[in-house]
């Protein structure tokens, strides 16, 4: 395990995007209780309908050299900044992040979804985003998630920030660009936030369709051998479609193997969660997540480059953590 010394506290700008009329009350309440000098934190709530542009605009107006990206449904652990910040002082390290685990008050469906996306069979290369996994280590970027990510502002700006036409999966495309330019990243499993999960099957399906769509749109940017793993869900979808037209007994063997693997993974989930209901729910969620992601990937990889989106208004609100003062809004 890599160990680093805790350096003197630095100024950090926390960037939280929200929809129009929204406000991250719970996330900000968590920040007020964080084990870090509040006077060193600048919280910028960016309101709008284009998250990538919102984050870019907030970073441009931030005053700190370190940016902490957070979502409005992410609740930070008290030590999150002190745990992750020291790794940014290592040579060529541009970002450090940790997992976003399922919040403790989750419903049954949320808990099941959390178990599925935290399993090897569920999300494979990206599972570390959803569960503390292993030791502190240098990573390529698939393990990092934008709702819990520290990043150097100068590197962010030098790379022209997030692609404003890409959402979601915009952080992975940015990290690819950074990696190609020699920057390094660290995954810190102790750098925890808790996060809500989608509360309906339709919402889960939409979420992973959008994740797959975003991945498909930039999959060939900085492509490596590891990226072949992301083609498994779309191939699964194409295989299921082919079963409609061609279904001799021998051709169903891959489906049988898939179902056996899903059953085995559900048994592992049952042992971990000590709940047969959670395991049964997970068994149903595996194909939903994989098929939704795969379908989104196919649409993403085959879609033409979109025309530039019309820029919509963004409002940035500076929130004072040290006092119950009115927020200050910037156009």
PyMOL commands that set and color helices and strands:
alter all, ss='L'
color gray80, all
select helices_A, chain A and resi 25-32+38-40+51-61+80-89+108-117+120-129+153-158+170-180+201-218+225-245+249-273+276-302
alter helices_A, ss='H'
color red, helices_A
select strands_A, chain A and resi 12-18+41-47+66-71+74-76+93-97+100-102+137-139+148-152+184-187+193-195+315-319+328-330
alter strands_A, ss='S'
color yellow, strands_A
deselect
rebuild
show_as cartoon
